[in-house]
Structure formats: structure tokens, C-alpha cells
Amino acid sequence: MKMTINTFSLTLLLCLPILGFSQEVQEKKSQNFVLLYRTGEAWDASKSPNEQPYFLEHSAHLAALRKAGKIAIGGRYSDKGLIILRVENETEAKQILSEDISVRHGTFKAELFPLSTFYKGCVE
């Protein structure tokens, strides 16, 4: 069977998902981690969050991560904060956590957990 250039191109485009070039496969290059924040031993319950030591630096750190596309979603619930990081690997996630000065100085405690999603979705 003789294949023309156009037929070959169409065949190649149809086969790209099978060859691993689909968007879903590319998204799997990044991993998700849950970063769970709780108040630490240096938290002063008599002060507002903005008055806590290293709180402004913590907020700036998170803003930089958002700008870099590393935070998929984040929010507060109860007295906790939850962030879903989208990073290359666990080493990068741990590096991000270690760079948060508010954790190093005890304003917050933070735990890191791998997140395996089973439903694809979007929160806007």
C-alpha cells in the first residue's frame, strides 16, 4: 500500500496518544503532594495571623510558588492550611517545604504527603 505524505501525517497524529505524547501522559511528568500546615510552637494565639513571626515571609513564599505554577490549589479549613503542590518529584516538594522560613522558625508545622488522584478535575 502506497502512503502519501498527508496520509502519513494523519496516521502519525492519530498515533501520538499511543506513542505517549498525549496531554495526559505529559501531565504525569509532574506529581502532586499535599502540604498540610498547622500552627506551630511559636504561634501566639493572642495575635492575629498577620502579626505572627514570619507570617509575611510565609505569604510571600506561597505567592512565589503560585506565580511559578507550583501550587495547584490552596486554602484554609478550621485552623489548618492545605496546599496541593504540582512538582517534578518528592525532592522538589521537600525543597519547597524547607524554604518556608515560617516552618523553620516554628510559626507553622507542616507535613508533606504524596497525593494520588483518581479523578481528573478542575477548581476555578
C-alpha positions, 0 to 999 in steps of 0.5 A: 500500500502506497502512503502519501505524505498527508496520509502519513501525517494523519496516521502519525497524529492519530498515533501520538496518544499511543506513542505517549505524547498525549496531554495526559501522559505529559501531565504525569511528568509532574506529581502532586503532594499535599502540604498540610500546615498547622500552627506551630510552637511559636504561634501566639494565639493572642495575635492575629495571623498577620502579626505572627513571626514570619507570617509575611515571609510565609505569604510571600513564599506561597505567592512565589510558588503560585506565580511559578505554577507550583501550587495547584490549589490552596486554602484554609479549613478550621485552623489548618492550611492545605496546599496541593503542590504540582512538582517534578518529584518528592525532592522538589516538594521537600525543597519547597517545604524547607524554604518556608522560613515560617516552618523553620522558625516554628510559626507553622508545622507542616507535613508533606504527603504524596497525593494520588488522584483518581479523578481528573478535575478542575477548581476555578 
